[in-house]
Amino acid sequence: MWGFLHVVCTLFCTVWFRLRGYHQEKLPAKGGAILMMNHQSFLDPVLVGTVIRRTISFVARDSLFKAPIIGFILKRVYTMPIRRESATSSTIREAVRRLKHGFLVGLYPEGTRSPDGLVGTFKPGFLSILKRTDAPIIPVGIAGAYEAMPRSSVWIRPKKICVVFGDPISHEEIQAHFDSDQSDKEFVEFLRQRVVECQNEANARRQGKPIPTKTAGT
């Protein structure tokens, strides 16, 4: 079903959103990796899944699996259920298992859709996954999905959308944090800023503006 949906979504997103992806070459050609994304809209997994060719195993709140049509689709495109309040041990174990089997795993550390399109505070629950895998992190920034379908809307507007992939954060960099005196809060904010940089570039590209300079040291 993934292949069929990929074709359908590619046609729709290319026409309706003028969807563009940038720096997909930063994704590993094979092997597990964590896609750490901002969360603007219900459209996000479709958008990211459309601009790359590899299969992604996303997480989605467990209540969506109870919806007749949506639930049917989610179960067949490798989606993992998660409680909005917190990540359960079973979800963490399943995410780690899929990473070890070579899947890309898509995470939304904000835990919910943005109320204003900006990147919100990251919840630290995903650190449990990082401690159990040697997969790299690929920061991902989405811009335009909020304008196309904000959390208060059921309508999908034809807005231009861009998705930007950032430089990988290696397992060695991740492990260096856990071996250092850096607090988890500081590390989570560091990762958040990497996603913010990707979203800033995505915003600039969709608006035809100069690409912003990255923060020194990131």
MDAnalysis code that builds the backbone (N, CA, C; Angstrom):
import MDAnalysis as mda
import numpy as np

u = mda.Universe.empty(654, n_residues=218, atom_resindex=np.repeat(np.arange(218), 3), trajectory=True)
u.add_TopologyAttr("name", ["N", "CA", "C"] * 218)
u.add_TopologyAttr("resid", np.arange(1, 219))
u.add_TopologyAttr("resname", ["MET", "TRP", "GLY", "PHE", "LEU", "HIS", "VAL", "VAL", "CYS", "THR", "LEU", "PHE", "CYS", "THR", "VAL", "TRP", "PHE", "ARG", "LEU", "ARG", "GLY", "TYR", "HIS", "GLN", "GLU", "LYS", "LEU", "PRO", "ALA", "LYS", "GLY", "GLY", "ALA", "ILE", "LEU", "MET", "MET", "ASN", "HIS", "GLN", "SER", "PHE", "LEU", "ASP", "PRO", "VAL", "LEU", "VAL", "GLY", "THR", "VAL", "ILE", "ARG", "ARG", "THR", "ILE", "SER", "PHE", "VAL", "ALA", "ARG", "ASP", "SER", "LEU", "PHE", "LYS", "ALA", "PRO", "ILE", "ILE", "GLY", "PHE", "ILE", "LEU", "LYS", "ARG", "VAL", "TYR", "THR", "MET", "PRO", "ILE", "ARG", "ARG", "GLU", "SER", "ALA", "THR", "SER", "SER", "THR", "ILE", "ARG", "GLU", "ALA", "VAL", "ARG", "ARG", "LEU", "LYS", "HIS", "GLY", "PHE", "LEU", "VAL", "GLY", "LEU", "TYR", "PRO", "GLU", "GLY", "THR", "ARG", "SER", "PRO", "ASP", "GLY", "LEU", "VAL", "GLY", "THR", "PHE", "LYS", "PRO", "GLY", "PHE", "LEU", "SER", "ILE", "LEU", "LYS", "ARG", "THR", "ASP", "ALA", "PRO", "ILE", "ILE", "PRO", "VAL", "GLY", "ILE", "ALA", "GLY", "ALA", "TYR", "GLU", "ALA", "MET", "PRO", "ARG", "SER", "SER", "VAL", "TRP", "ILE", "ARG", "PRO", "LYS", "LYS", "ILE", "CYS", "VAL", "VAL", "PHE", "GLY", "ASP", "PRO", "ILE", "SER", "HIS", "GLU", "GLU", "ILE", "GLN", "ALA", "HIS", "PHE", "ASP", "SER", "ASP", "GLN", "SER", "ASP", "LYS", "GLU", "PHE", "VAL", "GLU", "PHE", "LEU", "ARG", "GLN", "ARG", "VAL", "VAL", "GLU", "CYS", "GLN", "ASN", "GLU", "ALA", "ASN", "ALA", "ARG", "ARG", "GLN", "GLY", "LYS", "PRO", "ILE", "PRO", "THR", "LYS", "THR", "ALA", "GLY", "THR"])
u.atoms.positions = np.array([
    [0.825, -1.211, 0.000],
    [0.000, 0.000, 0.000],
    [0.860, 1.261, 0.000],
    [2.052, 1.188, 0.625],
    [2.921, 2.365, 0.679],
    [3.237, 2.878, -0.724],
    [3.599, 1.963, -1.633],
    [3.956, 2.377, -2.985],
    [2.809, 3.054, -3.709],
    [1.606, 2.507, -3.565],
    [0.428, 3.093, -4.211],
    [0.145, 4.484, -3.655],
    [0.162, 4.614, -2.320],
    [-0.109, 5.911, -1.699],
    [0.965, 6.932, -2.054],
    [2.209, 6.468, -2.201],
    [3.293, 7.384, -2.547],
    [3.042, 8.021, -3.907],
    [2.599, 7.232, -4.861],
    [2.310, 7.753, -6.204],
    [1.159, 8.753, -6.156],
    [0.082, 8.387, -5.458],
    [-1.089, 9.260, -5.366],
    [-0.734, 10.574, -4.674],
    [-0.016, 10.469, -3.555],
    [0.335, 11.671, -2.788],
    [1.306, 12.565, -3.551],
    [2.217, 11.954, -4.299],
    [3.163, 12.744, -5.093],
    [2.432, 13.584, -6.135],
    [1.489, 12.988, -6.813],
    [0.711, 13.721, -7.815],
    [-0.078, 14.859, -7.171],
    [-0.757, 14.553, -6.068],
    [-1.581, 15.565, -5.406],
    [-0.729, 16.703, -4.853],
    [0.333, 16.354, -4.111],
    [1.136, 17.381, -3.444],
    [1.901, 18.251, -4.436],
    [2.351, 17.659, -5.530],
    [3.080, 18.431, -6.533],
    [2.181, 19.480, -7.180],
    [0.950, 19.108, -7.444],
    [0.010, 20.026, -8.098],
    [-0.593, 21.011, -7.105],
    [-1.100, 20.509, -5.981],
    [-1.860, 21.337, -5.049],
    [-0.977, 22.243, -4.194],
    [0.171, 21.714, -3.758],
    [1.047, 22.475, -2.851],
    [2.319, 22.979, -3.526],
    [2.555, 22.615, -4.777],
    [3.845, 22.900, -5.428],
    [4.983, 22.448, -4.505],
    [4.797, 21.275, -3.930],
    [5.706, 20.748, -2.915],
    [7.118, 20.566, -3.459],
    [8.100, 21.013, -2.665],
    [9.501, 20.837, -3.020],
    [10.276, 20.344, -1.795],
    [11.180, 19.402, -2.041],
    [12.072, 18.915, -0.993],
    [13.504, 19.306, -1.316],
    [14.299, 19.573, -0.287],
    [15.680, 20.008, -0.472],
    [16.627, 19.196, 0.413],
    [17.782, 18.845, -0.145],
    [18.873, 18.155, 0.557],
    [18.522, 16.714, 0.943],
    [17.729, 16.044, 0.124],
    [17.422, 14.642, 0.405],
    [18.679, 13.778, 0.397],
    [19.751, 14.254, -0.226],
    [20.994, 13.484, -0.268],
    [21.611, 13.313, 1.124],
    [21.140, 14.082, 2.087],
    [21.653, 13.948, 3.450],
    [21.062, 12.746, 4.187],
    [20.048, 12.138, 3.596],
    [19.481, 10.919, 4.167],
    [20.365, 9.732, 3.806],
    [20.538, 8.771, 4.722],
    [21.298, 7.568, 4.363],
    [20.557, 6.768, 3.300],
    [21.300, 6.162, 2.381],
    [20.683, 5.372, 1.318],
    [20.029, 4.113, 1.868],
    [20.561, 3.621, 2.976],
    [19.981, 2.446, 3.625],
    [20.322, 2.492, 5.106],
    [19.671, 1.638, 5.876],
    [19.901, 1.619, 7.312],
    [18.971, 2.558, 8.053],
    [18.839, 2.328, 9.349],
    [17.920, 3.113, 10.158],
    [18.393, 4.533, 10.414],
    [17.459, 5.440, 10.548],
    [17.739, 6.831, 10.900],
    [16.469, 7.446, 11.464],
    [16.649, 8.424, 12.334],
    [15.522, 9.123, 12.953],
    [15.310, 10.450, 12.236],
    [14.113, 10.656, 11.719],
    [13.748, 11.947, 11.141],
    [13.069, 12.762, 12.232],
    [13.730, 13.823, 12.669],
    [13.210, 14.650, 13.757],
    [12.603, 15.909, 13.151],
    [11.271, 16.012, 13.205],
    [10.552, 17.024, 12.434],
    [9.745, 17.978, 13.306],
    [9.535, 19.183, 12.784],
    [8.534, 20.056, 13.389],
    [7.156, 19.580, 12.949],
    [6.140, 19.957, 13.719],
    [4.790, 19.426, 13.461],
    [3.826, 20.584, 13.255],
    [3.528, 20.881, 11.982],
    [2.644, 21.992, 11.652],
    [1.214, 21.564, 11.384],
    [1.031, 20.328, 10.902],
    [-0.270, 19.954, 10.360],
    [-0.414, 18.440, 10.285],
    [-1.660, 17.977, 10.142],
    [-1.911, 16.565, 9.858],
    [-1.246, 16.137, 8.549],
    [-0.924, 17.111, 7.697],
    [-0.324, 16.820, 6.397],
    [1.141, 16.408, 6.492],
    [1.795, 16.679, 7.590],
    [3.247, 16.519, 7.697],
    [3.777, 15.155, 7.255],
    [3.229, 14.042, 7.752],
    [3.779, 12.744, 7.319],
    [3.620, 12.501, 5.825],
    [2.532, 12.988, 5.255],
    [2.324, 12.842, 3.808],
    [3.376, 13.638, 3.048],
    [3.643, 14.853, 3.502],
    [4.589, 15.732, 2.820],
    [5.999, 15.162, 2.849],
    [6.445, 14.757, 4.034],
    [7.805, 14.220, 4.165],
    [7.926, 12.892, 3.422],
    [6.906, 12.052, 3.541],
    [6.930, 10.777, 2.844],
    [6.918, 10.916, 1.337],
    [6.391, 12.028, 0.850],
    [6.301, 12.249, -0.595],
    [7.634, 12.649, -1.209],
    [8.439, 13.442, -0.489],
    [9.664, 13.985, -1.089],
    [10.865, 13.050, -0.982],
    [10.704, 11.891, -0.354],
    [11.780, 10.900, -0.338],
    [11.225, 9.559, -0.813],
    [12.119, 8.679, -1.212],
    [11.696, 7.406, -1.777],
    [11.708, 6.265, -0.756],
    [12.382, 6.439, 0.340],
    [12.454, 5.372, 1.341],
    [11.183, 5.326, 2.187],
    [10.879, 4.149, 2.695],
    [9.717, 3.980, 3.560],
    [9.999, 4.576, 4.935],
    [9.014, 5.295, 5.472],
    [9.142, 5.900, 6.798],
    [8.099, 5.297, 7.727],
    [8.532, 4.977, 8.938],
    [7.606, 4.509, 9.966],
    [7.348, 5.672, 10.922],
    [6.181, 6.298, 10.800],
    [5.834, 7.438, 11.644],
    [5.164, 6.970, 12.934],
    [5.089, 7.887, 13.879],
    [4.267, 7.655, 15.064],
    [3.030, 8.534, 14.944],
    [1.911, 8.053, 15.464],
    [0.654, 8.803, 15.446],
    [-0.105, 8.487, 16.719],
    [-0.872, 9.449, 17.197],
    [-1.578, 9.222, 18.455],
    [-2.543, 8.047, 18.319],
    [-2.648, 7.287, 19.381],
    [-3.364, 6.008, 19.342],
    [-4.838, 6.149, 18.977],
    [-5.461, 7.283, 19.298],
    [-6.887, 7.457, 19.012],
    [-7.182, 7.431, 17.511],
    [-6.193, 7.815, 16.681],
    [-6.408, 7.825, 15.233],
    [-6.584, 6.416, 14.674],
    [-6.032, 5.440, 15.360],
    [-6.131, 4.062, 14.882],
    [-7.548, 3.510, 15.033],
    [-8.379, 4.198, 15.818],
    [-9.755, 3.741, 16.030],
    [-10.702, 4.247, 14.942],
    [-10.253, 5.237, 14.166],
    [-11.082, 5.758, 13.073],
    [-11.110, 4.736, 11.941],
    [-12.289, 4.411, 11.402],
    [-12.422, 3.323, 10.427],
    [-11.469, 3.396, 9.235],
    [-11.484, 4.492, 8.497],
    [-10.667, 4.576, 7.284],
    [-9.221, 4.930, 7.613],
    [-9.033, 5.965, 8.444],
    [-7.678, 6.393, 8.798],
    [-6.925, 5.269, 9.496],
    [-7.590, 4.605, 10.434],
    [-6.955, 3.514, 11.156],
    [-6.514, 2.394, 10.236],
    [-7.358, 2.078, 9.259],
    [-7.039, 1.024, 8.289],
    [-5.757, 1.367, 7.529],
    [-5.650, 2.626, 7.105],
    [-4.476, 3.056, 6.344],
    [-3.233, 3.083, 7.224],
    [-3.360, 3.640, 8.430],
    [-2.207, 3.760, 9.322],
    [-1.566, 2.407, 9.603],
    [-2.400, 1.408, 9.804],
    [-1.880, 0.073, 10.123],
    [-1.119, -0.539, 8.956],
    [-1.374, -0.057, 7.754],
    [-0.755, -0.640, 6.563],
    [0.393, 0.179, 5.997],
    [0.707, 1.279, 6.643],
    [1.855, 2.077, 6.195],
    [2.880, 2.229, 7.324],
    [2.958, 1.198, 8.158],
    [4.028, 1.069, 9.159],
    [3.963, 2.102, 10.284],
    [2.789, 2.680, 10.526],
    [2.656, 3.698, 11.571],
    [2.578, 3.046, 12.950],
    [3.213, 3.686, 13.939],
    [3.218, 3.182, 15.315],
    [2.321, 4.049, 16.187],
    [1.441, 3.460, 16.992],
    [0.580, 4.250, 17.878],
    [1.346, 4.760, 19.090],
    [0.978, 5.939, 19.556],
    [1.594, 6.505, 20.749],
    [0.554, 7.309, 21.501],
    [0.612, 7.278, 22.817],
    [-0.274, 8.103, 23.630],
    [0.227, 9.534, 23.616],
    [-0.707, 10.471, 23.502],
    [-0.308, 11.883, 23.454],
    [0.398, 12.295, 24.743],
    [-0.031, 11.725, 25.892],
    [0.528, 12.136, 27.176],
    [1.997, 11.743, 27.309],
    [2.354, 10.550, 26.828],
    [3.722, 10.076, 26.987],
    [3.957, 8.867, 26.096],
    [5.235, 8.629, 25.799],
    [5.601, 7.455, 25.009],
    [5.657, 6.243, 25.922],
    [4.942, 5.193, 25.574],
    [4.954, 3.977, 26.374],
    [6.197, 3.159, 26.040],
    [6.542, 2.243, 26.949],
    [7.718, 1.407, 26.728],
    [7.560, 0.551, 25.479],
    [6.327, 0.135, 25.178],
    [6.107, -0.690, 23.989],
    [6.365, 0.103, 22.709],
    [5.974, 1.380, 22.689],
    [6.242, 2.226, 21.521],
    [7.737, 2.445, 21.351],
    [8.429, 2.689, 22.451],
    [9.880, 2.890, 22.400],
    [10.570, 1.641, 21.877],
    [10.172, 0.478, 22.393],
    [10.779, -0.777, 21.939],
    [10.525, -1.013, 20.452],
    [9.305, -0.717, 20.003],
    [8.975, -0.932, 18.598],
    [9.752, 0.026, 17.699],
    [9.910, 1.285, 18.125],
    [10.689, 2.245, 17.338],
    [12.137, 1.786, 17.219],
    [12.709, 1.326, 18.321],
    [14.090, 0.834, 18.311],
    [14.211, -0.393, 17.408],
    [13.238, -1.283, 17.487],
    [13.262, -2.496, 16.656],
    [13.249, -2.129, 15.169],
    [12.408, -1.176, 14.804],
    [12.313, -0.796, 13.394],
    [13.583, -0.098, 12.915],
    [14.185, 0.699, 13.785],
    [15.457, 1.326, 13.423],
    [16.522, 0.265, 13.169],
    [16.562, -0.753, 14.013],
    [17.549, -1.825, 13.852],
    [17.300, -2.634, 12.584],
    [16.043, -2.650, 12.121],
    [15.708, -3.364, 10.893],
    [15.829, -2.471, 9.656],
    [16.373, -1.269, 9.838],
    [16.672, -0.420, 8.694],
    [15.614, 0.571, 8.285],
    [14.581, 0.760, 9.123],
    [13.541, 1.733, 8.799],
    [14.008, 3.157, 9.107],
    [13.449, 4.120, 8.381],
    [13.464, 5.505, 8.827],
    [12.292, 5.659, 9.787],
    [12.525, 6.266, 10.940],
    [11.464, 6.475, 11.925],
    [11.237, 7.973, 12.089],
    [10.012, 8.420, 11.838],
    [9.672, 9.837, 11.927],
    [9.113, 10.208, 13.285],
    [9.737, 11.186, 13.944],
    [9.314, 11.626, 15.272],
    [8.943, 13.106, 15.255],
    [7.934, 13.450, 16.063],
    [7.524, 14.842, 16.273],
    [7.734, 15.176, 17.747],
    [8.921, 15.663, 18.129],
    [9.212, 15.900, 19.547],
    [8.315, 16.940, 20.214],
    [7.647, 17.789, 19.423],
    [6.720, 18.752, 20.031],
    [5.522, 18.045, 20.657],
    [5.193, 16.868, 20.140],
    [4.109, 16.074, 20.706],
    [2.725, 16.435, 20.212],
    [2.592, 17.573, 19.560],
    [1.298, 18.008, 19.037],
    [1.538, 19.030, 17.935],
    [0.502, 19.339, 17.173],
    [0.655, 20.315, 16.095],
    [0.830, 21.731, 16.644],
    [1.648, 22.493, 15.956],
    [1.927, 23.865, 16.371],
    [0.673, 24.737, 16.275],
    [0.416, 25.583, 17.279],
    [-0.735, 26.481, 17.211],
    [-0.492, 27.706, 16.338],
    [0.775, 27.952, 15.958],
    [1.088, 29.163, 15.194],
    [2.059, 28.924, 14.028],
    [2.423, 27.674, 13.788],
    [3.343, 27.369, 12.701],
    [4.805, 27.376, 13.093],
    [5.129, 27.905, 14.280],
    [6.508, 27.944, 14.756],
    [6.863, 26.634, 15.454],
    [8.165, 26.394, 15.614],
    [8.615, 25.175, 16.289],
    [8.473, 25.365, 17.795],
    [7.666, 24.524, 18.418],
    [7.415, 24.644, 19.845],
    [8.465, 23.937, 20.684],
    [8.208, 23.860, 21.972],
    [9.103, 23.179, 22.907],
    [9.129, 21.681, 22.628],
    [10.310, 21.097, 22.678],
    [10.442, 19.654, 22.494],
    [10.252, 18.938, 23.827],
    [9.471, 17.884, 23.820],
    [9.340, 17.026, 24.990],
    [10.479, 16.010, 24.966],
    [11.059, 15.688, 26.127],
    [12.272, 14.862, 26.146],
    [12.054, 13.362, 26.028],
    [10.821, 12.907, 25.848],
    [10.558, 11.475, 25.826],
    [11.336, 10.712, 24.769],
    [11.644, 11.376, 23.646],
    [12.348, 10.689, 22.553],
    [13.776, 10.309, 22.923],
    [14.327, 10.890, 24.007],
    [15.688, 10.548, 24.419],
    [15.811, 9.069, 24.761],
    [14.713, 8.474, 25.204],
    [14.733, 7.042, 25.524],
    [15.047, 6.209, 24.288],
    [14.608, 6.682, 23.126],
    [14.915, 5.976, 21.877],
    [16.386, 6.169, 21.520],
    [16.889, 7.391, 21.676],
    [18.282, 7.675, 21.322],
    [19.250, 6.832, 22.137],
    [18.906, 6.562, 23.383],
    [19.789, 5.788, 24.261],
    [19.849, 4.314, 23.883],
    [18.909, 3.871, 23.063],
    [18.800, 2.439, 22.756],
    [19.139, 2.090, 21.309],
    [19.639, 3.052, 20.563],
    [19.939, 2.792, 19.152],
    [21.181, 3.562, 18.735],
    [21.831, 3.091, 17.677],
    [22.988, 3.815, 17.136],
    [22.635, 4.549, 15.849],
    [21.338, 4.750, 15.614],
    [20.885, 5.436, 14.400],
    [21.175, 6.935, 14.482],
    [21.528, 7.563, 13.370],
    [21.719, 9.014, 13.352],
    [20.379, 9.742, 13.345],
    [20.437, 11.031, 13.640],
    [19.257, 11.895, 13.571],
    [19.386, 12.792, 12.345],
    [18.308, 12.900, 11.587],
    [18.245, 13.848, 10.475],
    [17.205, 14.908, 10.835],
    [17.618, 16.149, 11.120],
    [16.622, 17.195, 11.383],
    [15.863, 17.545, 10.111],
    [14.574, 17.819, 10.268],
    [13.716, 18.117, 9.117],
    [12.858, 19.332, 9.441],
    [12.816, 20.282, 8.528],
    [11.987, 21.463, 8.706],
    [10.915, 21.556, 7.641],
    [9.676, 21.756, 8.069],
    [8.536, 21.881, 7.160],
    [7.999, 23.304, 7.246],
    [7.756, 23.924, 6.105],
    [7.176, 25.271, 6.072],
    [6.060, 25.319, 5.040],
    [4.932, 25.894, 5.441],
    [3.795, 26.024, 4.545],
    [2.637, 25.112, 4.885],
    [2.906, 24.035, 5.628],
    [1.827, 23.107, 5.986],
    [0.836, 23.760, 6.939],
    [1.342, 24.646, 7.801],
    [0.444, 25.354, 8.723],
    [-0.516, 26.241, 7.938],
    [-0.006, 26.915, 6.919],
    [-0.863, 27.773, 6.095],
    [-1.859, 26.941, 5.285],
    [-1.449, 25.736, 4.895],
    [-2.326, 24.878, 4.099],
    [-3.422, 24.232, 4.932],
    [-3.069, 23.830, 6.165],
    [-4.057, 23.165, 7.014],
    [-3.674, 23.306, 8.484],
    [-3.977, 24.456, 9.095],
    [-3.687, 24.635, 10.520],
    [-4.545, 23.718, 11.373],
    [-4.196, 23.594, 12.625],
    [-4.873, 22.644, 13.505],
    [-6.349, 22.971, 13.706],
    [-6.760, 24.198, 13.450],
    [-8.155, 24.598, 13.628],
    [-9.003, 24.372, 12.379],
    [-8.392, 23.836, 11.316],
    [-9.090, 23.734, 10.032],
    [-9.259, 22.290, 9.580],
    [-10.348, 22.044, 8.830],
    [-10.537, 20.741, 8.191],
    [-10.363, 20.873, 6.679],
    [-10.108, 22.085, 6.208],
    [-9.944, 22.338, 4.779],
    [-8.469, 22.370, 4.422],
    [-8.153, 21.899, 3.227],
    [-6.775, 21.875, 2.749],
    [-6.610, 22.946, 1.675],
    [-5.860, 23.986, 1.988],
    [-5.691, 25.116, 1.077],
    [-4.483, 24.895, 0.155],
    [-4.521, 25.431, -1.055],
    [-3.412, 25.256, -2.005],
    [-2.265, 26.222, -1.731],
    [-1.503, 25.981, -0.694],
    [-0.368, 26.819, -0.322],
    [0.948, 26.133, -0.688],
    [1.933, 26.919, -1.068],
    [3.242, 26.353, -1.393],
    [3.896, 25.799, -0.132],
    [4.485, 24.603, -0.239],
    [5.103, 23.939, 0.909],
    [6.510, 23.480, 0.540],
    [7.448, 23.683, 1.464],
    [8.821, 23.220, 1.284],
    [9.246, 22.366, 2.473],
    [10.043, 21.348, 2.197],
    [10.597, 20.471, 3.228],
    [12.116, 20.470, 3.074],
    [12.831, 20.754, 4.163],
    [14.292, 20.829, 4.129],
    [14.886, 19.808, 5.098],
    [15.863, 19.048, 4.620],
    [16.575, 18.073, 5.445],
    [17.923, 18.658, 5.848],
    [18.257, 18.540, 7.127],
    [19.495, 19.111, 7.635],
    [20.632, 18.109, 7.706],
    [21.793, 18.584, 8.139],
    [22.960, 17.715, 8.285],
    [22.698, 16.655, 9.356],
    [23.117, 15.414, 9.099],
    [22.901, 14.345, 10.080],
    [23.641, 14.614, 11.389],
    [23.043, 14.177, 12.465],
    [23.685, 14.187, 13.783],
    [24.040, 12.734, 14.073],
    [25.321, 12.431, 14.099],
    [25.777, 11.048, 14.171],
    [25.542, 10.429, 15.544],
    [25.590, 9.107, 15.563],
    [25.486, 8.383, 16.838],
    [26.596, 8.812, 17.786],
    [27.785, 9.084, 17.246],
    [28.905, 9.499, 18.088],
    [28.615, 10.839, 18.766],
    [28.009, 11.770, 18.030],
    [27.638, 13.058, 18.623],
    [26.579, 12.879, 19.702],
    [25.621, 12.011, 19.428],
    [24.557, 11.756, 20.403],
    [25.136, 11.118, 21.656],
    [26.001, 10.124, 21.467],
    [26.592, 9.433, 22.607],
    [27.481, 10.367, 23.413],
    [28.163, 11.287, 22.728],
    [29.023, 12.245, 23.422],
    [28.218, 13.073, 24.415],
    [26.962, 13.377, 24.056],
    [26.110, 14.098, 25.001],
    [25.861, 13.268, 26.243],
    [25.456, 12.023, 26.050],
    [25.118, 11.180, 27.199],
    [26.342, 10.891, 28.073],
    [27.538, 11.010, 27.493],
    [28.771, 10.785, 28.254],
    [29.303, 12.066, 28.882],
    [28.672, 13.200, 28.592],
    [29.168, 14.492, 29.066],
    [28.333, 15.003, 30.242],
    [28.683, 16.212, 30.671],
    [27.945, 16.853, 31.764],
    [26.794, 17.715, 31.246],
    [26.610, 17.744, 29.935],
    [25.523, 18.532, 29.361],
    [24.180, 17.966, 29.816],
    [23.285, 18.846, 30.243],
    [21.977, 18.383, 30.711],
    [21.120, 17.941, 29.536],
    [20.152, 17.072, 29.829],
    [19.219, 16.643, 28.785],
    [18.461, 17.838, 28.220],
    [18.139, 18.798, 29.082],
    [17.407, 19.980, 28.635],
    [18.211, 20.752, 27.596],
    [19.515, 20.900, 27.831],
    [20.372, 21.616, 26.879],
    [20.478, 20.850, 25.565],
    [20.584, 19.532, 25.652],
    [20.706, 18.718, 24.444],
    [19.422, 18.761, 23.624],
    [18.287, 18.677, 24.296],
    [16.998, 18.747, 23.606],
    [16.856, 20.089, 22.896],
    [17.289, 21.164, 23.551],
    [17.206, 22.489, 22.923],
    [18.166, 22.596, 21.732],
    [19.331, 21.969, 21.850],
    [20.266, 21.926, 20.717],
    [19.614, 21.250, 19.513],
    [18.952, 20.127, 19.742],
    [18.280, 19.414, 18.655],
    [17.132, 20.249, 18.091],
    [16.411, 20.913, 18.977],
    [15.315, 21.772, 18.522],
    [15.839, 22.873, 17.600],
    [16.959, 23.473, 17.961],
    [17.515, 24.545, 17.133],
    [17.929, 24.041, 15.757],
    [18.353, 22.795, 15.670],
    [18.694, 22.221, 14.367],
    [17.449, 22.110, 13.486],
    [16.327, 21.753, 14.094],
    [15.067, 21.688, 13.350],
    [14.613, 23.095, 12.967],
    [14.781, 24.053, 13.883],
    [14.423, 25.450, 13.601],
    [15.205, 25.964, 12.391],
    [16.496, 25.648, 12.317],
    [17.307, 26.080, 11.177],
    [16.758, 25.530, 9.864],
    [16.340, 24.269, 9.898],
    [15.769, 23.663, 8.689],
    [14.458, 24.346, 8.310],
    [13.637, 24.649, 9.314],
    [12.376, 25.319, 9.015],
    [12.624, 26.736, 8.499],
    [13.622, 27.419, 9.054],
    [13.944, 28.763, 8.569],
    [14.331, 28.730, 7.090],
    [15.132, 27.730, 6.717],
    [15.504, 27.607, 5.305],
    [14.282, 27.281, 4.450],
    [13.427, 26.391, 4.954],
    [12.216, 26.031, 4.212],
    [11.322, 27.251, 4.008],
    [11.197, 28.077, 5.045],
    [10.400, 29.301, 4.931],
    [10.993, 30.246, 3.893],
    [12.321, 30.390, 3.927],
    [12.981, 31.281, 2.974],
    [12.778, 30.790, 1.542],
    [12.885, 29.500, 1.338],
    [12.739, 28.945, -0.010],
    [11.313, 29.105, -0.528],
    [10.322, 28.895, 0.319],
    [8.943, 29.009, -0.160],
    [8.564, 30.462, -0.444],
    [9.280, 31.403, 0.193],
    [8.995, 32.817, -0.020],
    [9.958, 33.474, -1.011],
    [10.916, 32.685, -1.534],
    [11.871, 33.229, -2.488],
    [12.848, 34.213, -1.877],
    [13.172, 34.040, -0.589],
    [14.085, 34.942, 0.108],
    [15.464, 34.299, 0.254],
    [16.505, 35.099, 0.592],
    [17.844, 34.531, 0.802],
    [17.832, 33.486, 1.917],
    [18.666, 32.463, 1.762],
    [18.752, 31.411, 2.767],
    [19.454, 31.969, 4.002],
    [18.858, 31.870, 5.190],
    [19.483, 32.418, 6.398],
    [20.756, 31.673, 6.771],
    [21.688, 32.396, 7.376],
    [22.940, 31.801, 7.824],
    [22.699, 30.965, 9.066],
    [23.340, 29.796, 9.116],
    [23.182, 28.927, 10.278],
    [23.917, 29.507, 11.476],
    [23.419, 29.161, 12.661],
    [24.047, 29.622, 13.897],
    [25.416, 28.989, 14.046],
    [26.387, 29.762, 14.460],
    [27.737, 29.235, 14.644],
    [27.731, 28.110, 15.665],
    [28.483, 27.060, 15.343],
    [28.611, 25.951, 16.280],
    [27.562, 24.895, 16.129],
    [26.651, 25.021, 15.134],
    [25.635, 23.994, 14.927],
    [25.851, 23.307, 13.597],
])
